[in-house]
């Protein structure tokens, strides 16, 4: 397989920081170190690192993203809400790409996609500021035709298809097929509009091979499943096993 057509893996390290904050909240030291974890993921073959700097700083902290920017050698994907405070940090940090996501304080992890169609003006302004700083922009959206079309109008380079419903319904054949069909349709629509397509949320070693049916995918962003597997196998092995599950994508 040519390198430029290989399905890429971005490892989300948020839950390494979640574990650290459970014991060391409010302190500038603690274990495990998400940056050290990111370097292990890179060495094991990950193509990029994803981290979500939340407004409430529940896991990833400011010092983490600055250290990631300095130390990783692949691609830094900063997930963030469309928040003035976090945008100001992103413009100084200059990650390779920003993925704009919805953010609600009560959720454990990001649930649902952005309402791009209902927030086109605000998202376009943010996209322009990031583009002017040389930062690519992705929008985390449900596989919905109106949201895909709106993402193209905003001028984003990427969308990230929210695969949560696909993962949630994976064990119900009829629902799994329905959600897979939605992802396929959205990916085809996005490709036709000139958008690059990433995907993520709820992906794991079991459901990922089925996702190979979705065309035009560039990168998968996966966190919880890899970090969970790492508890028993070690992080490097967990990353290599996920890369193996991604092999053969066309």
ZILINGI-V411166 format. One record per pair of residues at least 24 apart in sequence whose ideal C-beta (glycine too) atoms are under 10 Angstrom apart, sorted by the first residue. I is the first residue (numbers start at 1). J is the second residue. Records with the same first field share a line. If there is no record, write none. Layout:
# ZILINGI-V411166
I->J, J
This chain:
# ZILINGI-V411166
1->247, 248, 249, 250
5->218, 249, 250
6->47, 218, 219, 243, 246, 247, 249
7->47, 199, 208, 211, 212, 217, 218, 219, 220, 243, 246, 247, 248, 249, 250
8->46, 47, 48, 74, 75, 198, 217, 218, 219, 220, 221, 243, 246, 249
9->41, 44, 45, 46, 47, 48, 74, 219, 220, 221, 222, 226, 239, 242, 243, 245, 246
10->41, 46, 47, 48, 49, 50, 74, 75, 76, 77, 97, 99, 160, 198, 200, 218, 219, 220, 221, 222, 223
11->37, 38, 40, 41, 42, 44, 45, 46, 47, 48, 49, 50, 51, 74, 77, 220, 221, 222, 223, 226, 227, 235, 238, 239, 242
12->38, 41, 48, 49, 50, 51, 52, 60, 77, 79, 109, 200, 201, 221, 222, 223, 224, 225, 226, 227
13->37, 38, 40, 41, 46, 49, 50, 51, 52, 59, 60, 64, 68, 223, 226, 227, 235
14->50, 51, 52, 53, 54, 58, 59, 60, 64, 79, 109, 110, 223, 224, 227
15->59, 60, 109, 223, 224, 225, 226, 227, 228, 230
16->40, 41, 51, 59, 60, 64, 223, 226, 227, 230, 235
17->51, 52, 57, 58, 59, 60, 61, 64
18->58, 59, 60, 108, 109, 223, 224, 227
19->59, 227, 231
20->59, 60, 61, 64
21->57, 58, 59, 60, 61
22->59
25->57, 58, 59, 61
26->57, 61
28->61, 63
30->61
32->227, 230, 235
33->64, 67
34->59, 60, 61, 64, 65, 67, 68, 227
35->63, 64, 65, 66, 67, 68, 70, 71, 72
36->67, 71, 235
37->226, 227, 230, 235, 239
38->64, 67, 68, 71, 72, 74, 76, 235
39->68, 71, 72, 73, 235
40->230, 234, 235, 236, 238, 239
41->72, 74, 226, 227, 230, 235, 236, 238, 239, 242
42->71, 72, 73, 74, 75, 239
43->73, 235, 236, 239
44->226, 234, 235, 236, 237, 238, 239, 240, 241, 242, 243
45->74, 236, 239, 240, 242, 243, 244
46->72, 74, 75, 222, 226, 235, 236, 239, 240, 242, 243
47->74, 75, 218, 219, 220, 243
48->72, 74, 75, 76, 77, 95, 96, 97, 219, 221
49->73, 74, 75, 76, 77, 78, 95, 96, 221
50->75, 76, 77, 78, 79, 95, 97, 99, 160, 198, 200, 219, 221, 222, 223
51->76, 77, 78, 79, 80, 95, 223
52->77, 78, 79, 80, 81, 86, 99, 101, 103, 109, 110, 223
53->78, 79, 80, 81, 83, 85, 86, 89, 90, 93, 95
54->79, 80, 81, 83, 86, 101, 103, 105, 107, 110
55->80, 81, 83, 85, 86, 103, 105
56->103, 105
58->105, 108
59->109
62->86, 89, 93
65->89, 90, 93, 95
66->92, 93
68->93, 95
69->93, 94, 95, 96
72->96
75->136, 219
77->136, 138, 158, 160, 198, 200, 219, 221
78->130, 135
79->103, 110, 138, 140, 160, 200, 221
80->126, 130
81->110, 114
82->114, 119, 122, 123, 125, 126, 127, 139
83->126
84->126
87->125, 126, 129, 130
88->129
90->126, 129, 130, 133, 135
91->129, 130, 132, 133, 135
92->133
93->133, 135
94->130, 133, 134, 135
95->130, 133, 135, 136
96->134, 135, 136
97->130, 135, 136, 137, 138, 157, 158, 160, 198, 219
98->126, 127, 130, 133, 135, 136, 137, 138, 139, 156, 158
99->136, 137, 138, 139, 140, 156, 158, 159, 160, 198, 200, 221
100->126, 127, 130, 137, 138, 139, 140, 141, 151, 154, 156, 160
101->138, 139, 140, 141, 160, 162, 201
102->140, 141, 162
108->224
109->164, 201, 202, 223, 224
110->140, 162, 164, 200, 201
111->162, 164, 201
112->140, 141, 142, 162, 164, 165, 201
113->139, 140, 141, 142, 143, 144, 147, 151, 159, 160, 161, 162, 164, 165, 201
114->139, 140, 141, 142, 147, 150, 151, 154, 159, 160, 162
115->141, 142, 144, 146, 147, 150
116->140, 141, 142, 144, 146, 147, 148, 149, 150, 151, 152, 153, 154, 156, 159
117->141, 144, 145, 146, 147, 148, 149, 150, 151, 153, 154
118->146, 147, 150
119->150, 154
120->150, 151, 153, 154
121->154
122->154
123->150, 151, 153, 154, 155, 156
124->150, 153, 154, 155, 156
125->154
126->154
127->151, 154, 155, 156, 157
128->154, 155
130->156, 157
131->155, 156, 157
136->196
138->195, 196, 197, 198, 218, 219, 221
139->195
140->198, 199, 200, 201, 221
141->186, 190
142->182, 183, 186
143->179, 180, 181, 182, 183, 184, 185, 186, 187, 189, 190, 199, 214
144->182, 185, 186, 189
145->182, 185, 186, 189, 190
147->186, 189, 190
148->185, 186, 187, 188, 189, 190, 191, 192, 193, 195, 197
149->189, 190, 193, 195
151->186, 189, 190, 193, 195
152->189, 190, 192, 193, 194, 195
153->193
156->190, 195, 196
157->194, 195, 196
158->190, 195, 196, 197, 198, 218, 219
159->186, 187, 189, 190, 193, 195, 196, 197, 198, 199
160->196, 197, 198, 199, 200, 201, 218, 219, 220, 221
161->186, 187, 190, 197, 198, 199, 200, 201, 211, 214, 217, 220
162->186, 199, 200, 201, 202
163->199, 200, 201, 202, 203, 207, 208, 211, 214, 220, 221, 222
164->200, 201, 202, 203
165->201, 202
166->199, 201, 202, 203, 207, 210, 211, 214
167->200, 201, 202, 203, 204, 206, 207, 208, 211, 225
168->201, 202, 207
169->207
170->202, 203, 204, 206, 207, 210, 211
171->206, 207
176->207, 210
177->210
180->207, 210, 211, 213, 214
181->213, 214
182->214
183->211, 213, 214, 215, 217
184->213, 214, 215, 216
185->214
186->214, 216
187->213, 214, 215, 216, 217
188->214, 215, 216
189->216
190->216
191->215, 216, 217
192->216
203->242, 245, 246
204->228, 229, 242, 245
205->229, 238, 241, 242, 244, 245
206->245
207->245
208->242, 245, 246, 249
209->245, 246, 247, 248, 249
211->245, 246, 249
212->245, 246, 247, 248, 249, 250
213->249
214->249
215->249, 250
217->246, 249
220->245, 246, 249
222->246
